[in-house]
């Protein structure tokens, strides 16, 4: 089970411990200063107990605004602009992602031969499925390797030998 390790601020340790023992089951300590909090309880932990704490070795940053305007998106609409204050010092803006269906920079468009080859493989797979053949049409077909004790056949000697060890142990 994954646990979240919380080291409450010194002045909040007693209050944090009161919260921890009030839970069912109780939240246990994992050192003299740290508590091992299950993830499902961490989401219900009062935020005032986390201010100034270390959570998994990182300083807890309180949520100042539950739903800032710039985080709200509407499906089907372009994303709202993000204020400059959301970026750290020295951040460099990236170019917008290419639109749906656009090629990444430097990627070549597939040639007609590649498209035809892919269509051939798909057609072979559909034909094999229609005939009830479950073999992979892209794999080279070799001689079938028959089991000497039952009617099964295998495409490789290794597959036949593994079958023999697993199914016909006593033989």
Buried (B, 14 or more C-beta within 10 A) or exposed (E): EEBBBBBBBEEBBEBBBEBBEEBEEEBEEBEEEBBBBBEEBBEEBEEEBBBBBBBEEEEBEEEEEEEEEBEEEEEEEEEEEEEEEEEEEEEEEEEEEEEEEEEEEEEEEEEEEEEEEEEEEEEBBEEBEEEEEEEEBEEEEEEEBEBEEEEBEBBEEEBBEEBBEEEEEEE
